[in-house]
C-alpha cells in the first residue's frame, strides 16, 4: 500500500492582510486561534479558540487583532538543515582579491575626501 501526503495551503484575507490558514494565530490577549476548516456563507474562514463558538476571521481580526503567527514546533528536518547547511556561503576560488596597489589608491582617495 502506498500512502501519499498532501499539504493544502489555504489563505484568507481580512482587513487587507493575508493569513495562512495552515497555522495557528495568536491575538493580542494571547489566545490561540485555529482555522476550523470551514467557511461561512460569504466564504470567510471560520476561526476557533478552545471550545468557543467559531468566529469569522474578519470578526477575530477586528475585535482581537492584530494577529501574529503562532510559533511552529521545530522538526527533525529543520534541525538537520541547521546543522548541515553553512551559515555563510564560501567565496568562489575565482574571486579576485584587491591588490595592495588598489587598496593604497582607495585609501588615498578617502583621505583626500576628508581633507
N, C-alpha and C positions, 0 to 999 in steps of 0.2 A: 504494500500500500504506500502510495506517495502522498505526502501532505504538502500543501502549498500555503505559505504565509503571505497574506495580502495586507498591506498597510494602506489605509484610506486616510488621506489628509483632507479634512474639511475645514473651511474657513467661513467666518461670518463677519459682517461689518456692522458696527454700532457707533454712531456719532462720528463717522468718518474714520474710525480706527478699525483695522483688520485684526481679527482674533483667530488663532489656530485652535480649532476645537478638539484636537487630539491631545491637548494638555490641560491641566487644571490652571485656574486663575485665582489670585488672592485679592480680596477687596481691601479697602482702607481700614476695616475693622479686624482684619486677619482671618476672615472666613474663607474657606477654600471652595470655589465654585467649579463644578464639573458639568460638562455637556451631557444631557440625558440621552442623546442620540435621536432626539425628536425635534420637530419644529412646530410652531403654532400655525394657524390658518393663513397667516401672511408670509410664512416661510422663515420667520425669525427663530434662531436657535433657542431651545429651552435649556436653562441652566438650573442646577440644583446644588444646595449646600446641605449636607447631612440628610435628615429626613424631612426637611421643609418642603413646601409646595414648590414645584418648578416655576421659575420666572423667566420671562424673555430676556435675552441678552441686553436689549435696549434698557429694560427696567433695571437690571442689575447694574449696568454701567451708570445710568442716571442717578440712582439712589445710593449705590455703594461704591462707585468708582472714584478715581481711576483704578483700573485693574492691572495687576502686574502678573507676569507668568510665574507659576509656582516652580521651584527648583525641581529638576528631574533627578532621579537616582542615577548614580554613576554605574555604568555597566562594565562588564569584563572587557568588552571590546574597546571602551573608552580608555580604560587603564592600560591595555596593551598598546593602543595608539600613542598614549602619552609616554610610555617607556621606550618605544621603538622609533618614534619619529623625532628627528633632531629639532631642537627649538629654533636654531638658526641654520639657514642654508649655507653650505660651504661654498666659497667663491670658486669659480672655474679656474683651472690652471692657466687658461689663456688670458685671464685678466691682466691688463697692462698696469704695472706699478709705476708711480711717478718717479722720475729720475731726480737726483739731487739738484740738477740744474733747474728743473721745473719747479721744485719746492722753493729754491732760492729766489727765482723770479716772482713767484706768488707772494712770498714774504716781502720782497722789495716793493711790490705794488701795494700791499696792505699798509706798509709803513708810510708810503707816500700819501695815502688817503688820510691817515691820522694827523699828519703834519699841518 
